[in-house]
Amino acid sequence: MVDVILGLQWGDEGKGKIVDYFAPGYDVIARFQGGPNAGHTLYVNGKKVVLHQIPSGIFHEDKINLIGNGVVLDAVTLKRECETVAAHGIDYRKNLFISERAHLILPTHRALDKASEVAKGTDKIGSTLKGIGPAYMDKTGRNGLRVGDLLDKSFISQYIKLRLKHQRILDNYNFQEDISTWEDEFFEAIEFLKTFKIVNGEYFINEKIQQGKKVLAEGAQGSMLDVDFGTFPFVTSSSTISAGVCTGLGIAPQKIKEVYGVTKAYCTRVGSGPFPTELHDDMGELIRKTGNEFGSTTGRPRRCGWIDLVALQFACMINGVTQIIMTKADVLDGLESLKVCNSYKVAGEEKSYIPFQMNRMDIDPVYNSFDGWNTDITAIKNYSDLPAKMKAYIDHINKFLKVPVKYISNGPGRDQIIIA
């Protein structure tokens, strides 16, 4: 069977550590969507490592890691990541496999991403400018190049044809970008990529399932950034929810068992877009500093706010979440009081659902207030030892969502996880 770990907010929920924590119980860790805009942070032997495309099980040498067909792959970023992994003594070639159906991010995709964002002006999405959106557009437009194409003798001619098409689009934007350095790096990385175990991902993963292997599917970004169900148009370009596991790996829905949804004990967002519980005051700044809320990929300051149970309930519903993992609970340790959003007030009416277009309306969050626990929980190992006020906070979330918070992360370390 296949279990899934994915984010329930706008990404950055701490999924990398969680996948790393669960990985010993699985045989295969598979990344099913997204691109190098996802930064999954792990701590290996006390050292911070950020993975962008390689599954977070790579540091467990007896585990198979698969980059699935739903991923858009940046060969240059992958090469750099592999060098980082190798510096920690890991033989990544031994247990890293790449689906031949995964689409490639080309240098011109990055230029198109930048041109599109510049053209939007004040309406920009907040793209990481990694070329992910244009790569997915080529995928759905049936123009893209895939990892398996690297092994075809016509790859260079296919590349040139697509590059010329992209150049015409850039000319329409009246946008100039010197991509010569990017191309040099790209073709060097392409030769590196050819040395990997490139597999038919869907047969590969299904054979493992038939052999009784346990598979953990790893998502990137978060449910509220899903291209269909997120805060469109301020979303990513892939299906970040549990349904994306099926299309991103080639497995059937009935193979999915547990869906672990990851949420912070509060809420953050990077880039533009609606964020009803955002705090624009000293409290928001305090959470940002205490939680070190800066993008692991971009370094951008994250917008911070109170936990939003309307959005969380929506995310649990569309994902079929069976268990919740709460991260960064320790960030709230020093607060005298906390708030939880239970509903939205829109045009004077209280709503308990996510509106169609959040950015077209004024949303006032309706809060419940809770006493802070004002206790350092970072050394606590057992749920029974948590402060009573913290348990009251978690109990409210459990009752509201009707999905249990089963794991609580109380620090960045691998061992800082409390089982409820």
QUIKA-V359745 format. One record per pair of residues at least 4 apart in sequence whose C-alpha atoms are under 8 Angstrom apart, sorted by sequence separation. I is the first residue (numbers start at 1). GAP is how many residues later the second one is. If there is no record, write none. Layout:
# QUIKA-V359745
I|GAP ; I|GAP
This chain:
# QUIKA-V359745
7|4 ; 9|4 ; 14|4 ; 15|4 ; 16|4 ; 17|4 ; 18|4 ; 19|4 ; 20|4 ; 22|4 ; 23|4 ; 34|4 ; 43|4 ; 44|4 ; 51|4 ; 54|4 ; 67|4 ; 74|4 ; 75|4 ; 76|4 ; 77|4 ; 78|4 ; 79|4 ; 80|4 ; 81|4 ; 82|4 ; 83|4 ; 84|4 ; 85|4 ; 86|4 ; 91|4 ; 92|4 ; 98|4 ; 105|4 ; 106|4 ; 107|4 ; 108|4 ; 109|4 ; 110|4 ; 111|4 ; 112|4 ; 113|4 ; 114|4 ; 115|4 ; 116|4 ; 117|4 ; 120|4 ; 131|4 ; 132|4 ; 133|4 ; 134|4 ; 135|4 ; 136|4 ; 137|4 ; 138|4 ; 139|4 ; 145|4 ; 146|4 ; 148|4 ; 151|4 ; 154|4 ; 155|4 ; 156|4 ; 157|4 ; 158|4 ; 159|4 ; 160|4 ; 161|4 ; 162|4 ; 163|4 ; 164|4 ; 165|4 ; 166|4 ; 167|4 ; 168|4 ; 169|4 ; 170|4 ; 171|4 ; 179|4 ; 180|4 ; 181|4 ; 182|4 ; 183|4 ; 184|4 ; 185|4 ; 186|4 ; 187|4 ; 188|4 ; 189|4 ; 190|4 ; 191|4 ; 192|4 ; 194|4 ; 200|4 ; 201|4 ; 202|4 ; 203|4 ; 204|4 ; 205|4 ; 206|4 ; 207|4 ; 208|4 ; 209|4 ; 221|4 ; 222|4 ; 225|4 ; 226|4 ; 228|4 ; 230|4 ; 231|4 ; 239|4 ; 240|4 ; 241|4 ; 242|4 ; 243|4 ; 244|4 ; 245|4 ; 246|4 ; 247|4 ; 251|4 ; 252|4 ; 263|4 ; 279|4 ; 280|4 ; 281|4 ; 282|4 ; 283|4 ; 284|4 ; 285|4 ; 286|4 ; 287|4 ; 288|4 ; 289|4 ; 294|4 ; 295|4 ; 308|4 ; 309|4 ; 310|4 ; 311|4 ; 312|4 ; 313|4 ; 314|4 ; 315|4 ; 316|4 ; 317|4 ; 328|4 ; 329|4 ; 345|4 ; 346|4 ; 354|4 ; 357|4 ; 358|4 ; 381|4 ; 382|4 ; 386|4 ; 387|4 ; 388|4 ; 389|4 ; 390|4 ; 391|4 ; 392|4 ; 393|4 ; 394|4 ; 395|4 ; 396|4 ; 397|4 ; 398|4 ; 399|4 ; 412|4 ; 7|5 ; 8|5 ; 43|5 ; 44|5 ; 51|5 ; 58|5 ; 73|5 ; 85|5 ; 86|5 ; 105|5 ; 138|5 ; 139|5 ; 150|5 ; 170|5 ; 171|5 ; 199|5 ; 208|5 ; 209|5 ; 224|5 ; 225|5 ; 226|5 ; 227|5 ; 230|5 ; 239|5 ; 245|5 ; 246|5 ; 279|5 ; 280|5 ; 288|5 ; 294|5 ; 295|5 ; 316|5 ; 345|5 ; 346|5 ; 358|5 ; 380|5 ; 386|5 ; 398|5 ; 411|5 ; 7|6 ; 23|6 ; 42|6 ; 43|6 ; 57|6 ; 58|6 ; 85|6 ; 86|6 ; 118|6 ; 138|6 ; 149|6 ; 170|6 ; 208|6 ; 209|6 ; 223|6 ; 224|6 ; 225|6 ; 227|6 ; 245|6 ; 246|6 ; 269|6 ; 278|6 ; 287|6 ; 288|6 ; 294|6 ; 295|6 ; 344|6 ; 345|6 ; 380|6 ; 398|6 ; 410|6 ; 411|6 ; 41|7 ; 42|7 ; 57|7 ; 58|7 ; 85|7 ; 117|7 ; 223|7 ; 224|7 ; 225|7 ; 246|7 ; 294|7 ; 295|7 ; 343|7 ; 344|7 ; 398|7 ; 409|7 ; 410|7 ; 7|8 ; 41|8 ; 42|8 ; 57|8 ; 117|8 ; 227|8 ; 293|8 ; 294|8 ; 343|8 ; 344|8 ; 397|8 ; 409|8 ; 410|8 ; 6|9 ; 41|9 ; 42|9 ; 117|9 ; 135|9 ; 225|9 ; 226|9 ; 227|9 ; 293|9 ; 343|9 ; 344|9 ; 377|9 ; 408|9 ; 409|9 ; 5|10 ; 40|10 ; 41|10 ; 55|10 ; 82|10 ; 117|10 ; 225|10 ; 226|10 ; 227|10 ; 243|10 ; 267|10 ; 268|10 ; 293|10 ; 342|10 ; 343|10 ; 407|10 ; 408|10 ; 39|11 ; 40|11 ; 54|11 ; 55|11 ; 224|11 ; 225|11 ; 226|11 ; 227|11 ; 228|11 ; 267|11 ; 293|11 ; 394|11 ; 407|11 ; 408|11 ; 39|12 ; 40|12 ; 55|12 ; 226|12 ; 227|12 ; 375|12 ; 407|12 ; 408|12 ; 38|13 ; 39|13 ; 54|13 ; 145|13 ; 226|13 ; 227|13 ; 288|13 ; 406|13 ; 407|13 ; 5|14 ; 38|14 ; 42|14 ; 53|14 ; 113|14 ; 145|14 ; 226|14 ; 288|14 ; 373|14 ; 406|14 ; 37|15 ; 38|15 ; 44|15 ; 114|15 ; 221|15 ; 225|15 ; 226|15 ; 288|15 ; 346|15 ; 347|15 ; 373|15 ; 405|15 ; 36|16 ; 40|16 ; 113|16 ; 288|16 ; 346|16 ; 373|16 ; 35|17 ; 36|17 ; 113|17 ; 114|17 ; 223|17 ; 242|17 ; 287|17 ; 346|17 ; 372|17 ; 373|17 ; 35|18 ; 113|18 ; 144|18 ; 222|18 ; 223|18 ; 345|18 ; 346|18 ; 371|18 ; 372|18 ; 110|19 ; 112|19 ; 113|19 ; 143|19 ; 221|19 ; 222|19 ; 284|19 ; 285|19 ; 344|19 ; 345|19 ; 370|19 ; 53|20 ; 110|20 ; 111|20 ; 113|20 ; 220|20 ; 284|20 ; 344|20 ; 345|20 ; 109|21 ; 110|21 ; 113|21 ; 219|21 ; 284|21 ; 344|21 ; 345|21 ; 20|22 ; 31|22 ; 109|22 ; 110|22 ; 112|22 ; 219|22 ; 343|22 ; 344|22 ; 17|23 ; 31|23 ; 108|23 ; 109|23 ; 342|23 ; 343|23 ; 370|23 ; 16|24 ; 17|24 ; 31|24 ; 53|24 ; 54|24 ; 107|24 ; 110|24 ; 279|24 ; 341|24 ; 342|24 ; 343|24 ; 15|25 ; 16|25 ; 17|25 ; 30|25 ; 52|25 ; 53|25 ; 106|25 ; 109|25 ; 268|25 ; 270|25 ; 278|25 ; 279|25 ; 341|25 ; 342|25 ; 14|26 ; 15|26 ; 16|26 ; 17|26 ; 29|26 ; 52|26 ; 59|26 ; 105|26 ; 109|26 ; 278|26 ; 279|26 ; 341|26 ; 342|26 ; 12|27 ; 14|27 ; 29|27 ; 54|27 ; 58|27 ; 105|27 ; 278|27 ; 279|27 ; 340|27 ; 341|27 ; 12|28 ; 29|28 ; 217|28 ; 277|28 ; 278|28 ; 339|28 ; 340|28 ; 52|29 ; 61|29 ; 67|29 ; 73|29 ; 75|29 ; 106|29 ; 277|29 ; 339|29 ; 340|29 ; 51|30 ; 61|30 ; 65|30 ; 66|30 ; 67|30 ; 68|30 ; 69|30 ; 72|30 ; 73|30 ; 74|30 ; 75|30 ; 105|30 ; 270|30 ; 277|30 ; 339|30 ; 340|30 ; 380|30 ; 59|31 ; 64|31 ; 65|31 ; 66|31 ; 67|31 ; 68|31 ; 69|31 ; 70|31 ; 71|31 ; 72|31 ; 73|31 ; 74|31 ; 104|31 ; 270|31 ; 271|31 ; 277|31 ; 309|31 ; 310|31 ; 338|31 ; 339|31 ; 379|31 ; 58|32 ; 63|32 ; 64|32 ; 65|32 ; 66|32 ; 67|32 ; 69|32 ; 70|32 ; 71|32 ; 72|32 ; 73|32 ; 74|32 ; 103|32 ; 270|32 ; 306|32 ; 307|32 ; 308|32 ; 309|32 ; 310|32 ; 337|32 ; 338|32 ; 378|32 ; 62|33 ; 64|33 ; 66|33 ; 68|33 ; 69|33 ; 70|33 ; 72|33 ; 269|33 ; 270|33 ; 306|33 ; 307|33 ; 308|33 ; 309|33 ; 310|33 ; 337|33 ; 338|33 ; 377|33 ; 378|33 ; 23|34 ; 29|34 ; 58|34 ; 61|34 ; 68|34 ; 69|34 ; 268|34 ; 269|34 ; 306|34 ; 307|34 ; 308|34 ; 309|34 ; 310|34 ; 337|34 ; 338|34 ; 27|35 ; 28|35 ; 29|35 ; 30|35 ; 31|35 ; 32|35 ; 33|35 ; 49|35 ; 67|35 ; 268|35 ; 269|35 ; 306|35 ; 336|35 ; 337|35 ; 381|35 ; 383|35 ; 20|36 ; 24|36 ; 27|36 ; 28|36 ; 29|36 ; 30|36 ; 31|36 ; 32|36 ; 33|36 ; 34|36 ; 35|36 ; 103|36 ; 268|36 ; 336|36 ; 381|36 ; 382|36 ; 383|36 ; 19|37 ; 20|37 ; 23|37 ; 26|37 ; 27|37 ; 28|37 ; 29|37 ; 30|37 ; 31|37 ; 32|37 ; 33|37 ; 34|37 ; 35|37 ; 36|37 ; 58|37 ; 267|37 ; 268|37 ; 291|37 ; 335|37 ; 336|37 ; 379|37 ; 381|37 ; 382|37 ; 383|37 ; 19|38 ; 28|38 ; 30|38 ; 32|38 ; 33|38 ; 34|38 ; 35|38 ; 36|38 ; 58|38 ; 234|38 ; 266|38 ; 267|38 ; 334|38 ; 335|38 ; 336|38 ; 378|38 ; 380|38 ; 382|38 ; 17|39 ; 20|39 ; 24|39 ; 32|39 ; 33|39 ; 35|39 ; 234|39 ; 266|39 ; 267|39 ; 314|39 ; 333|39 ; 334|39 ; 335|39 ; 16|40 ; 23|40 ; 31|40 ; 104|40 ; 150|40 ; 234|40 ; 266|40 ; 267|40 ; 291|40 ; 314|40 ; 332|40 ; 333|40 ; 334|40 ; 36|41 ; 103|41 ; 104|41 ; 266|41 ; 267|41 ; 290|41 ; 333|41 ; 334|41 ; 103|42 ; 104|42 ; 231|42 ; 265|42 ; 266|42 ; 310|42 ; 311|42 ; 332|42 ; 333|42 ; 334|42 ; 103|43 ; 104|43 ; 151|43 ; 231|43 ; 264|43 ; 310|43 ; 311|43 ; 333|43 ; 102|44 ; 103|44 ; 150|44 ; 205|44 ; 206|44 ; 287|44 ; 310|44 ; 333|44 ; 101|45 ; 102|45 ; 205|45 ; 206|45 ; 287|45 ; 100|46 ; 101|46 ; 102|46 ; 205|46 ; 330|46 ; 100|47 ; 101|47 ; 202|47 ; 330|47 ; 99|48 ; 100|48 ; 201|48 ; 202|48 ; 330|48 ; 98|49 ; 99|49 ; 100|49 ; 201|49 ; 202|49 ; 148|50 ; 147|51 ; 112|54 ; 119|54 ; 108|55 ; 115|55 ; 261|55 ; 109|57 ; 112|57 ; 116|57 ; 108|58 ; 112|58 ; 115|58 ; 108|59 ; 111|59 ; 72|60 ; 115|60 ; 259|60 ; 261|60 ; 259|61 ; 260|61 ; 261|61 ; 263|61 ; 265|61 ; 259|62 ; 260|62 ; 261|62 ; 262|62 ; 263|62 ; 264|62 ; 265|62 ; 72|63 ; 258|63 ; 259|63 ; 260|63 ; 261|63 ; 262|63 ; 263|63 ; 264|63 ; 265|63 ; 72|64 ; 258|64 ; 259|64 ; 260|64 ; 261|64 ; 262|64 ; 263|64 ; 264|64 ; 265|64 ; 277|64 ; 258|65 ; 260|65 ; 262|65 ; 264|65 ; 111|66 ; 265|67 ; 111|68 ; 108|71 ; 107|72 ; 107|75 ; 107|76 ; 243|76 ; 241|77 ; 242|77 ; 241|78 ; 242|78 ; 107|79 ; 324|79 ; 326|79 ; 329|79 ; 330|79 ; 106|80 ; 323|80 ; 324|80 ; 325|80 ; 329|80 ; 330|80 ; 322|81 ; 323|81 ; 324|81 ; 325|81 ; 326|81 ; 327|81 ; 328|81 ; 329|81 ; 330|81 ; 321|82 ; 322|82 ; 323|82 ; 324|82 ; 325|82 ; 326|82 ; 327|82 ; 328|82 ; 329|82 ; 323|83 ; 324|83 ; 325|83 ; 326|83 ; 327|83 ; 328|83 ; 274|84 ; 325|84 ; 274|85 ; 316|85 ; 273|86 ; 224|87 ; 276|87 ; 313|87 ; 316|87 ; 276|88 ; 277|88 ; 309|88 ; 313|88 ; 276|89 ; 312|89 ; 37|91 ; 224|91 ; 309|91 ; 223|92 ; 309|92 ; 37|93 ; 36|94 ; 37|95 ; 36|96 ; 35|97 ; 34|98 ; 98|98 ; 100|98 ; 97|99 ; 98|99 ; 99|99 ; 100|99 ; 101|99 ; 96|100 ; 97|100 ; 98|100 ; 99|100 ; 100|100 ; 101|100 ; 96|101 ; 97|101 ; 98|101 ; 99|101 ; 100|101 ; 136|101 ; 97|102 ; 99|102 ; 136|102 ; 93|103 ; 98|103 ; 99|103 ; 133|103 ; 93|104 ; 133|104 ; 132|105 ; 125|108 ; 126|108 ; 76|109 ; 125|109 ; 76|110 ; 79|110 ; 125|110 ; 75|111 ; 76|113 ; 79|113 ; 75|114 ; 76|114 ; 79|114 ; 75|115 ; 75|118 ; 232|125 ; 231|126 ; 231|127 ; 231|128 ; 69|132 ; 68|133 ; 66|135 ; 126|144 ; 127|144 ; 126|145 ; 125|146 ; 126|146 ; 125|147 ; 124|148 ; 125|148 ; 56|162 ; 55|163 ; 70|168 ; 128|170 ; 70|174 ; 70|177 ; 71|177 ; 70|178 ; 69|179 ; 70|179 ; 68|180 ; 69|180 ; 68|181 ; 69|181 ; 38|182 ; 38|183 ; 28|185 ; 30|185 ; 32|185 ; 34|185 ; 27|186 ; 28|186 ; 29|186 ; 30|186 ; 31|186 ; 32|186 ; 33|186 ; 34|186 ; 26|187 ; 27|187 ; 28|187 ; 29|187 ; 30|187 ; 31|187 ; 32|187 ; 33|187 ; 34|187 ; 26|188 ; 27|188 ; 28|188 ; 29|188 ; 30|188 ; 31|188 ; 25|189 ; 26|189 ; 27|189 ; 29|189 ; 31|189 ; 26|190 ; 23|193 ; 19|199 ; 34|203 ; 34|204 ; 15|205 ; 33|205 ; 33|206 ; 34|206 ; 2|207 ; 33|207 ; 1|208 ; 11|209 ; 12|209 ; 13|209 ; 11|210 ; 12|210 ; 1|211 ; 5|211 ; 10|211 ; 11|211 ; 33|211 ; 1|212 ; 2|212 ; 3|212 ; 4|212 ; 5|212 ; 6|212 ; 7|212 ; 10|212 ; 11|212 ; 32|212 ; 33|212 ; 1|213 ; 2|213 ; 3|213 ; 4|213 ; 5|213 ; 6|213 ; 7|213 ; 9|213 ; 10|213 ; 11|213 ; 32|213 ; 1|214 ; 2|214 ; 3|214 ; 4|214 ; 5|214 ; 6|214 ; 7|214 ; 8|214 ; 9|214 ; 10|214 ; 11|214 ; 2|215 ; 4|215 ; 6|215 ; 7|215 ; 8|215 ; 9|215 ; 10|215 ; 33|215 ; 6|216 ; 7|216 ; 8|216 ; 9|216 ; 32|216 ; 6|217 ; 32|217 ; 30|219 ; 6|234 ; 6|235 ; 6|236 ; 4|238 ; 4|241 ; 52|245 ; 50|246 ; 15|247 ; 50|247 ; 14|248 ; 13|249 ; 13|250 ; 14|250 ; 13|251 ; 4|252 ; 2|253 ; 3|253 ; 4|253 ; 6|253 ; 8|253 ; 1|254 ; 2|254 ; 3|254 ; 4|254 ; 5|254 ; 6|254 ; 7|254 ; 8|254 ; 9|254 ; 1|255 ; 2|255 ; 3|255 ; 4|255 ; 5|255 ; 6|255 ; 7|255 ; 8|255 ; 41|255 ; 1|256 ; 2|256 ; 3|256 ; 4|256 ; 5|256 ; 6|256 ; 7|256 ; 12|256 ; 39|256 ; 40|256 ; 3|257 ; 5|257 ; 12|257 ; 39|257 ; 9|258 ; 10|258 ; 11|258 ; 39|258 ; 9|259 ; 10|259 ; 38|259 ; 10|260 ; 37|260 ; 12|283 ; 9|302 ; 9|303 ; 8|304 ; 9|306 ; 8|307 ; 8|308 ; 14|313 ; 13|314 ; 46|367 ; 43|369 ; 43|370 ; 43|371 ; 21|393 ; 20|394 ; 17|395 ; 17|397
